[in-house]
Each structure stands twice: as structure tokens, then as C-alpha cells.
Amino acid sequence: MIKRPRFGNITPIIILAASLLCSISLVVLLQLFDIQLSAWHVFLIALTLLPGILAIGFKNKIFSNHINKFHRLFSWTTGTILLLSFFFILEPYTRFRIEIPHQVWLVWLPVVLQYGLLSLYWVVYLWVLQSTKKQRPKESNSREVFIDFARGFAILLAVGSHAFYAFGYDVLFGDVMYQVMSLTRFATPSFVLITGMMFEFVYLRKAEKQGFRATVNSLVMRALQCYGAYLITVFIEWFNQQLTTTEAINTSLFLGNSLFSGILKFYALFLLLAIPIIWLRKRFGIGAIVVIPIIVWLVDILLVRIVWLAKENPIAHLTALLFGHPALSNFSVWHSLTFMSFGMVVAYAFKTSKQAGNWRTFQVTLLALFVLCLGASLVSVLPMSGEDFFFNFSNVYRINHQIPYYSIGSMGAFLLLWITWKLRDFLRHPVWKHSVTMLGKDSLWAFAVGNSLAAVLPALSNKAWFVTLFTVAVLGGSVVVIKVKDLLIKRD
């Protein structure tokens, strides 16, 4: 039984007044555009009056005793209405494949606004309901807050870079565009390296406690979730005419490139590759993981000598995703094993230090790997001017999957982990818990929502205030959607 807060006596009256106001607005719009009243318009007017009638019913306790039975239905309906309302309101400013005549859009607007606001009211109701409950005893938290924050920060960099891309780095940053772009390039190395840590912390532990089959099931399910989220983002790009129908079909089959969601496509395959990696780790220990980067770059000597398919061939997109060749994909499953291996080694050192009661092994491991990558970076890039370095790191090294992208990217990830580890007590503050850390905990939704918002929100102006508003909407919208999702699907 859901113990719900009482509806205020004034609430049903407000809902009824809103219903009457919306129905009157609808009639006024019909008169304003000289539209003859039809059965369809009568239906719309009835829709605007329905919430008011239901509100009076709740006030008179006709339905109030049964609200618990409809709790889940209300939540699913709320989510659907909010999603449809979002796309409806954006329609005049975008290039959606479904075009609504302006007069029709205006006639529907009061109905959409009314139901959208009522849906937001239900979200607020659930939030109040949750906040009035007695706090449950805190569970022992095995998650490390600094890791979730670091992952969330990497997501901010990635999604923020997509927001900048919508306007053009050259337009926004001018002469320093490659410096800014280079900063955002640390997003993927950091996120994939932290994923390697999760392989050690979560999936290896599951294999040890529940058996290897349980780990396989978890990884396959997660890969399918990533692929499902990827298909949704591809559909949104197609719906917004950023991909043709043929491009969308090819992209959904890994034979083309999504505008912003390549990371989800990458993870759909990378998580499957984790299955044999976890088996090797469990069977042969951490030593098997240590040698993986060496194998990766020895094999790369052979990969660069292979004559790959022409870039115009759709299958070339798949080989680029898997092996980094030809230079079509910013993600390479094979080369990213470098990040993954570093992450698993760092996680192993962290577990060892935690068990020993001191952090020497963890910090020494971070420092040793940092120095190793620094040496590889210096050998690879020197001599080179600063301007050439930023251009190459932000473009050439990444698309061609060369050593400097992986060595320098790993250095950035190590530095991020060390800083967030040092600040781990500060990062427990609720401000971070409900923002950056939340993105790190729910990374699948963060990427799917953030990338979709970057693809669908219209870039109407290059002025600083609008770019700022756009970026905040993309990043903040991801947090808000995750919070709303948690409220709507949470079971009592």
C-alpha cells in the first residue's frame, strides 16, 4: 500500500480551472483561425476537460481509494506524455520527418501544455511522496564515489563536446579550437579506462561469487541494452533528418556512423569482448591482463600493413570499429583494450591497497603507468610544435588510432582518477551526488539522453548566451531525465 501525501483541497480546483482555461483557449484559437468546429475538435475539447473531471472525482473520493492500483499506469503515461510533449514543442524549430501545419500545431498546443504540466505535477507528487517516506537504513556502499564522479566527468566532457560540435568548434573557439577539442578528447580514454576498472571490481567479483555464467549473462544483457539505446539514438537522428533512411539502416547494422552515439555502438561490442577477458583474468590472474597492451601494439604493426576495404564500402565501417582500419571510426575495439587493461591493473592495485589498509600500491601503480605513458608519448610526438600537437591529438592520432592518442589519453585518465581520489570525501556532497556522480552511476542513460538532446535541440544562434543555454540544456537535461526516470520506475 502506497502511503501518499494528501491532495490539498485547492489542487482539484486548480486542475479544473486549468481544464476550463485550456478548453476556452482551444475554442478561441478555432475562432481566431476561422476553423469550423468538427467532431475532432470536440474530442480535443473533451480531452482538455477530462483532467478537471477526474480531479473532482478524486476530491469526492470516487477514485481516490483506487489510486494505488493506477500508480504504475500513471507513471508510464506520464513518461510517454512528457516525451511526446517535448518533441511536439520542438517541432516548429526542427526538421522532423513529421511536419505539423502551423495552425494545427497551435490548436493542439493548449492540450499538449495542459497534459505536459499535469505530467510534471505527477512527477512532483512522486518526489514529495519519496521525500516524506522514512529514510531507510543506509546500505553498505561498495561503490567508490570518486570512480562514479570521474566517470560522470568523462561523460560531461563527451556530451559537452557534442554540444559544441552542433555549433562548430571553429565558430565558438576560433584560434583555440584545437586546444579545447584536445581537452574533450580525454573523455573516451577516461571512460573506457574506468570501464576496465568496473570489469575488475564488478564482473570479476561476480564470476568469483556467482560463477562465470552469471558474468556472461550480465555482460550480454548490458551489451543488448547499449545496442538498444544506440538504435534509439540512430532513430532520433533519422527522425531529425540528420541521417537518410539508407544511412540509418546501415548505421544500425554497424555499417555507418552515428552523428553522436558511436560510443554506444562501441560498447555493444566491447562488452561482449569482455567475456573472454574476464575468463583470462579469472584463469591466469592479473598477469594475463598486463601483457594485453603489448600484444595490441605488436599486432598493430601487422594491422597497418593490411590493405583494407575502401572507405566507400559499408563493411569498412565495421572493420574500422573493430580494428581501427580504415580511418573511419573514432572508436577501435582492438586498440581500446589498452585502456581496458590499464583500468583493470589500476583496479587491482586499488583492491590490494584497500585490503592492506594503505594506499601506497594504488598511488605507485598510477604513477608508474603515468610515467610509462609519458615516455611513450614523448618518443611518439617529439619534436613537434605546440600548434601541431594540439591539431594531431584532437584529430589525427584519434582517427588513425596511433599510440599518442592512447598514451596521452591514459595519462589524462590517471590524473583524473588521482585527483578525484584525493577529493573523494569532498565529492560525497549532495551537490555532486545529484549531478556529476549521478551521470557516472547511470552512464547508459546519460549517454543516450545527452547525445539525443545534442542531436535534436536546434542550434538557432551562435551567441554566447544561446550556446551556454544549449549546453546547459544538454547536460542538465540528462540529469533531469535520469531523476524523472528513477521516480517513475521506482517500485515501492
C-alpha positions in Angstrom: 0.0 0.0 0.0 1.4 3.4 -1.0 1.1 5.9 1.7 0.6 9.1 -0.2 0.6 12.7 0.8 -2.9 14.2 0.9 -4.0 16.3 -2.0 -4.6 19.8 -0.9 -8.2 20.9 -1.1 -7.3 23.6 -3.6 -5.5 21.2 -6.0 -8.6 19.7 -7.7 -10.0 23.2 -8.2 -6.8 24.4 -9.8 -6.8 21.4 -12.2 -10.4 22.0 -13.0 -9.7 25.7 -13.6 -6.8 24.8 -15.8 -9.0 22.4 -17.8 -11.6 25.1 -18.3 -9.0 27.6 -19.3 -7.4 25.3 -21.8 -10.8 24.4 -23.3 -11.6 28.1 -23.7 -8.2 28.7 -25.2 -8.9 26.0 -27.7 -12.3 27.4 -28.7 -10.7 30.9 -29.0 -8.0 29.5 -31.3 -10.6 27.8 -33.5 -12.5 31.1 -33.8 -9.3 33.1 -34.4 -8.3 30.9 -37.4 -11.9 30.7 -38.6 -11.8 26.9 -38.3 -15.2 25.2 -38.5 -16.0 23.0 -35.4 -15.7 19.3 -36.2 -16.0 16.1 -34.2 -12.3 16.0 -33.9 -12.2 19.4 -32.3 -15.0 18.4 -29.9 -12.7 15.4 -29.0 -9.9 17.8 -28.2 -12.1 20.0 -26.1 -13.2 16.8 -24.2 -9.5 16.0 -23.7 -8.9 19.3 -22.0 -11.9 18.9 -19.7 -11.1 15.3 -18.7 -8.4 16.1 -16.1 -10.7 18.5 -14.4 -13.5 15.9 -14.2 -11.1 13.3 -12.8 -9.7 15.8 -10.3 -13.3 16.4 -9.0 -13.7 12.7 -8.9 -10.6 12.4 -6.7 -11.9 15.2 -4.5 -15.2 13.5 -4.0 -13.3 10.2 -3.2 -14.9 8.5 -6.2 -11.5 7.2 -7.4 -9.2 8.2 -4.5 -9.3 4.8 -2.9 -8.1 3.2 -6.1 -5.2 5.5 -6.9 -2.6 2.9 -5.7 -3.8 0.4 -8.4 -3.2 3.0 -11.1 0.2 4.2 -9.7 2.3 2.4 -12.3 -0.1 3.2 -15.2 0.1 6.9 -14.2 3.9 6.7 -14.2 4.2 5.1 -17.7 1.6 7.5 -19.1 3.5 10.5 -17.6 6.7 9.4 -19.2 5.1 9.0 -22.6 3.3 12.3 -22.4 6.4 14.2 -21.4 8.4 12.6 -24.3 5.7 13.4 -26.8 5.2 16.9 -25.5 9.0 17.6 -25.8 9.0 16.6 -29.5 5.8 18.4 -30.2 7.0 21.7 -28.7 10.3 21.5 -30.7 8.6 20.7 -34.0 8.4 24.2 -35.4 12.1 24.7 -34.8 13.5 21.4 -36.2 13.4 19.3 -39.3 11.4 16.4 -38.1 10.1 14.0 -40.7 6.6 14.5 -39.5 5.6 18.1 -40.2 2.6 19.7 -38.5 0.9 22.6 -40.2 1.2 25.7 -38.0 -2.5 26.2 -37.4 -2.9 22.6 -36.4 0.1 22.9 -34.1 -1.4 26.0 -32.4 -4.8 24.2 -31.9 -3.0 21.3 -30.3 -0.8 23.5 -28.2 -3.2 24.0 -25.2 -3.9 20.3 -25.0 -0.2 19.4 -25.0 0.7 22.1 -22.5 -2.1 21.0 -20.2 -1.2 17.3 -20.2 2.5 18.1 -20.1 2.1 20.3 -17.0 -0.1 17.7 -15.4 2.5 15.1 -16.0 5.1 17.3 -14.4 2.7 17.6 -11.5 2.7 13.8 -11.1 6.5 13.8 -11.1 6.4 16.4 -8.3 3.8 14.3 -6.5 6.2 11.2 -6.7 9.1 13.3 -5.5 7.1 14.6 -2.5 5.9 11.0 -1.8 9.5 9.8 -1.8 10.8 12.7 0.4 8.0 12.1 3.0 9.0 8.4 3.5 11.1 7.4 6.4 14.7 7.1 5.5 15.8 3.5 5.1 18.9 2.4 6.9 21.9 3.1 4.7 23.2 0.1 3.0 26.9 -0.7 3.0 28.1 1.0 -0.2 30.7 -0.9 -2.1 30.8 1.7 -4.8 33.7 4.2 -4.7 32.3 7.7 -5.1 35.5 9.0 -6.8 35.1 6.5 -9.6 31.5 7.4 -10.3 32.4 11.1 -10.3 35.3 10.5 -12.6 33.1 8.6 -15.0 30.5 11.3 -14.8 33.1 13.9 -15.5 34.2 12.0 -18.6 30.5 11.9 -19.7 30.3 15.7 -19.3 33.3 16.1 -21.5 31.9 13.8 -24.2 28.4 15.1 -24.3 29.6 18.7 -23.9 31.9 18.2 -26.9 28.8 17.0 -28.9 27.0 20.2 -27.9 30.0 22.3 -29.2 30.0 20.3 -32.4 26.4 21.3 -33.1 27.6 24.9 -33.4 31.1 24.2 -34.8 34.3 24.4 -32.7 35.8 27.0 -35.1 32.8 29.3 -34.7 32.8 29.0 -30.9 36.5 29.0 -30.1 38.3 30.4 -33.1 42.1 30.1 -32.8 42.0 27.9 -29.6 39.5 25.4 -31.1 42.1 22.6 -31.2 43.1 23.2 -27.6 39.5 23.0 -26.4 38.9 20.0 -28.7 42.0 18.3 -27.2 40.6 18.7 -23.7 37.4 17.0 -24.7 39.4 14.2 -26.3 40.2 12.9 -22.8 36.6 11.8 -22.4 36.7 8.5 -24.2 40.1 7.3 -22.8 38.9 8.1 -19.3 35.5 6.4 -19.7 36.9 3.2 -21.3 39.7 3.0 -18.7 37.2 3.3 -15.9 35.1 0.6 -17.6 38.2 -1.6 -17.3 38.1 -0.9 -13.5 34.5 -2.0 -13.5 35.5 -5.3 -15.1 37.8 -5.9 -12.2 35.5 -4.6 -9.5 32.1 -5.8 -10.6 32.3 -8.5 -13.3 35.3 -10.4 -12.0 33.8 -10.4 -8.5 30.5 -11.7 -9.9 32.4 -14.5 -11.7 34.1 -15.5 -8.4 31.0 -15.4 -6.3 28.2 -16.4 -8.7 30.1 -18.3 -11.4 31.3 -17.3 -14.8 27.9 -17.9 -16.4 26.3 -15.2 -14.3 29.0 -12.8 -15.5 28.4 -13.8 -19.1 24.6 -13.2 -18.7 25.3 -9.7 -17.2 27.6 -8.7 -19.9 25.4 -9.9 -22.7 22.4 -8.1 -21.2 24.3 -4.9 -20.8 25.6 -5.1 -24.4 22.0 -5.6 -25.6 20.9 -2.5 -23.6 23.7 -0.5 -25.1 22.6 -1.6 -28.6 19.0 -0.8 -27.8 20.0 2.7 -26.7 22.1 3.0 -29.8 19.2 2.1 -32.0 17.0 4.8 -30.3 19.6 7.5 -30.9 20.0 6.4 -34.5 16.2 6.6 -34.9 16.2 10.1 -33.4 18.9 11.3 -35.8 16.9 9.8 -38.7 13.7 11.4 -37.5 15.5 14.7 -37.3 16.8 14.2 -40.9 20.4 14.0 -39.9 20.6 10.6 -41.5 18.9 9.3 -44.6 16.9 6.1 -44.4 19.7 4.1 -46.1 22.3 5.7 -43.8 20.1 4.9 -40.7 19.7 1.3 -41.7 23.5 0.9 -42.4 24.3 2.7 -39.2 22.1 0.5 -37.1 23.9 -2.5 -38.5 27.4 -1.1 -37.7 27.9 -0.3 -41.4 27.8 3.5 -41.0 28.5 6.2 -38.4 26.1 7.8 -36.0 26.4 11.6 -35.5 27.0 11.4 -31.8 26.4 7.9 -30.5 29.4 5.9 -31.7 30.2 5.2 -28.0 27.1 3.1 -27.6 27.8 1.1 -30.7 31.4 0.6 -29.5 30.2 -0.6 -26.1 27.7 -3.1 -27.6 30.7 -5.0 -29.0 33.3 -4.1 -26.3 31.2 -5.6 -23.5 31.0 -8.9 -25.5 34.7 -8.9 -25.8 34.9 -8.5 -22.1 33.6 -12.1 -21.7 36.9 -13.8 -22.8 38.9 -11.0 -21.0 37.2 -11.8 -17.6 37.8 -15.6 -18.3 41.5 -14.9 -18.8 41.7 -12.7 -15.7 40.0 -15.4 -13.6 42.0 -18.3 -15.1 45.5 -16.8 -15.2 45.4 -13.8 -12.9 46.3 -10.1 -13.4 49.5 -11.1 -15.3 47.3 -12.0 -18.3 45.9 -8.5 -18.4 49.3 -6.8 -18.1 50.5 -8.3 -21.3 47.4 -7.3 -23.4 48.7 -3.8 -24.3 51.9 -5.3 -25.6 50.0 -7.8 -27.7 47.7 -5.0 -29.0 50.5 -2.8 -30.3 52.6 -5.7 -31.7 49.5 -6.8 -33.7 49.0 -3.2 -34.8 52.3 -3.4 -36.7 50.6 -6.0 -38.8 47.3 -4.2 -39.0 48.7 -1.1 -40.5 50.2 -3.2 -43.3 47.0 -4.8 -44.3 45.2 -3.5 -47.4 41.7 -2.7 -46.0 38.5 -2.1 -47.9 37.9 1.3 -49.5 36.2 3.8 -47.2 33.2 3.9 -49.5 32.4 0.2 -48.7 29.9 0.0 -45.8 31.8 -3.0 -44.4 34.8 -0.7 -43.9 32.8 1.0 -41.1 32.7 -2.4 -39.3 36.4 -3.2 -39.7 37.2 0.4 -38.6 35.1 -0.1 -35.4 36.7 -3.5 -34.7 40.4 -2.9 -35.7 40.7 0.9 -36.3 41.2 0.5 -40.1 40.5 2.2 -42.4 40.4 5.5 -40.6 36.6 5.9 -40.4 35.8 5.4 -36.7 36.9 7.3 -33.6 36.5 4.0 -31.7 38.5 0.9 -32.1 37.6 -2.2 -30.1 41.1 -3.7 -30.6 43.1 -0.7 -29.6 40.8 0.2 -26.7 42.0 -3.0 -25.0 44.9 -0.8 -24.0 42.6 1.5 -21.9 40.7 -1.5 -20.5 43.9 -3.3 -19.4 45.3 -0.2 -17.7 41.9 0.2 -15.9 41.9 -3.4 -14.6 45.5 -3.1 -13.4 44.7 0.1 -11.6 41.6 -1.5 -10.0 43.7 -4.5 -8.9 46.1 -2.1 -7.2 43.3 -0.3 -5.6 41.8 -3.5 -4.2 45.3 -4.6 -2.9 45.8 -1.2 -1.2 42.4 -1.3 0.4 42.9 -4.7 1.8 46.4 -3.7 3.1 45.0 -0.6 4.8 47.2 1.8 3.0 47.2 3.4 -0.5 50.9 3.1 -1.4 50.4 0.4 -4.0 47.5 2.2 -5.7 49.4 5.5 -6.0 52.6 3.9 -7.1 50.8 2.0 -9.8 49.1 5.2 -11.0 52.5 6.9 -11.1 54.3 4.1 -12.8 51.7 3.8 -15.5 51.7 7.6 -15.9 55.5 7.6 -16.4 55.3 4.7 -18.8 52.7 6.5 -20.9 54.6 9.8 -20.7 57.7 8.1 -22.1 55.8 6.5 -25.0 54.1 9.9 -25.7 57.4 11.8 -25.8 59.0 9.3 -28.1 56.0 9.4 -30.4 55.4 13.2 -30.7 58.8 14.9 -30.3 60.0 17.0 -32.0 56.7 18.9 -32.7 55.4 22.4 -32.2 52.6 23.0 -29.7 50.2 24.0 -32.5 50.9 20.8 -34.4 50.5 18.7 -31.3 47.0 20.0 -30.4 45.9 19.5 -34.0 47.2 16.0 -34.2 45.9 14.9 -30.8 42.5 16.3 -31.4 42.2 14.8 -34.9 45.0 12.7 -36.5 46.1 10.5 -33.6 42.5 9.6 -32.7 41.0 8.8 -36.1 44.2 6.8 -37.1 44.4 5.1 -33.7 48.0 5.9 -33.1 50.0 5.4 -29.9 50.0 9.1 -28.7 46.2 9.1 -28.5 46.2 6.1 -26.2 49.2 7.0 -24.2 48.3 10.7 -23.7 44.6 9.8 -23.2 45.6 7.3 -20.5 47.7 9.9 -18.8 44.7 12.2 -18.6 42.6 9.3 -17.2 45.2 8.5 -14.5 45.4 12.2 -13.5 41.6 12.4 -13.3 41.5 9.3 -11.1 44.2 10.6 -8.8 42.6 14.0 -8.3 39.1 12.6 -7.7 40.5 10.0 -5.3 42.2 12.8 -3.4 38.9 14.7 -3.3 36.8 11.6 -2.5 35.4 13.0 0.8 34.5 16.3 -0.8 32.8 14.5 -3.7 30.3 12.9 -1.2 28.4 16.3 -1.0 24.8 16.0 -2.2 25.6 18.7 -4.9 27.9 16.2 -6.7 25.8 13.2 -5.8 22.8 14.6 -7.7 24.7 15.9 -10.7 28.0 14.6 -12.0 28.1 11.4 -9.9 24.6 10.6 -10.9 25.7 10.6 -14.6 28.5 8.3 -13.7 26.2 5.8 -12.0 23.7 5.7 -14.8 26.1 6.1 -17.7 23.9 4.3 -20.3 21.1 6.7 -19.8 23.5 9.7 -19.6 25.0 8.9 -23.0 21.7 8.1 -24.6 19.8 11.1 -23.4 22.7 13.6 -23.7 23.6 12.5 -27.2 19.9 12.6 -28.3 19.4 16.1 -26.9 22.6 17.3 -28.7 21.2 15.8 -31.9 17.6 17.1 -31.6 17.8 20.5 -29.9 18.0 23.3 -32.6 21.2 25.3 -32.7 19.4 28.6 -33.5 22.1 31.1 -32.7 25.9 31.3 -32.1 25.6 34.0 -29.5 27.3 33.2 -26.2 24.1 33.2 -24.2 22.4 30.7 -26.5 25.4 28.4 -26.7 25.5 28.4 -22.9 21.8 27.7 -22.7 22.1 24.9 -25.2 25.0 23.2 -23.4 23.2 23.5 -20.0 20.1 22.1 -21.6 22.0 19.1 -22.9 24.0 18.4 -19.7 21.3 19.4 -17.2 18.6 17.7 -19.3 20.5 14.4 -18.9 20.5 14.7 -15.1 16.8 15.8 -15.0 15.7 12.9 -17.3 17.6 10.4 -15.2 16.0 11.7 -12.0 12.5 11.6 -13.6 13.1 8.1 -14.9 14.1 7.0 -11.4 11.0 8.5 -9.9 8.7 6.9 -12.5 10.0 3.4 -12.5 10.9 3.1 -8.8 8.9 0.3 -7.1 7.6 0.8 -3.6 
